[in-house]
Amino acid sequence: MQEVGRLVCYSVSFVNGDTQSLLGQIAGSLASLRRFNRSVAVVVFCYGDAPPRLARLCAEYDGLLQLQGDYARRLYDLSPRGWSILASYPVLHKFLNHAWLAATSARQVLYCDCDTVFRADVAPLFDAYPEPDIVAREEVHSSRSPHGPNPGFLDEPALNLVAASLGVTAVPPFNSGVVLMNHRIWEQLATLDSWFIQCAWQLILGMSVHPDRTMSSEFGTVEGFAEARRLASPEQLARALPFPSTNQWILEEVATWLALGALPALQTADFSPADVAQNGEFTATPPADASWTVCHYYSGNSDTIAAWLEGTIASR
């Protein structure tokens, strides 16, 4: 790859889920990014076979399509007993691209989920947060959320107890939809692949052993998690971790926080909502008045943000 100082990254897998919706999201994100910045380097990591449209999008928006191989095989290498259950969960790959980044000359990396949209040049966002190792928005419904905590969505005291049981630092929970990394922290993160997947597997086992504590009709469940204990060794079952949420879909985030806790002296910080919006915050103003650089709007709001961008819904 060419010499780069700053890099915007996406990571996708087309093994599970709605391919067309995912392609539509990444097309919208790339188009909005390039509307305001034509020069920042972009890479799209892809697990599994890349749809032809993805290659065309990368070419159209001057992004590198980096094929990362088979998602299930990567998980098998890291968790021979748990890979089939882990592979039913589609986003663990977001944490598994750091070795590739370590081979580049990048100094700052901005990871974005596909359900993101830009309303300004991304360069000032890099400029505004150069000091912490990792910068992201606080996790929605955490104690730091301006919208108020929800212990059902995230039980932070329970999360802290899990971190203590593993002997790692309790990292302030953050949303992984838009994450800025500095100081080439990905070189250290590349050493944590196995630990990250181990944390994810132990959390799934905790759900499997105590499904009554981690299931909610409000958030839904992930297919296959209940079968995990059948595949686990006795030693793995003994290390099962209580999952600190009734939302099984935030598994990747919880495992990320626990994995990062293994890094000594990690420095984290929160994006200002004025710079990075999330969830339905974009509806606070009309599109022309949005002051933020990027919004992680969440896939459940896809129709709402499409209408917002077209100016057909009123702001709150």
Summary of the structure (lengths in Angstrom):
residues: 316
radius of gyration: 18.9
end to end distance: 43.8
largest distance: 57.3
contacts: 1019
relative contact order: 0.15
helix: 43%
strand: 16%
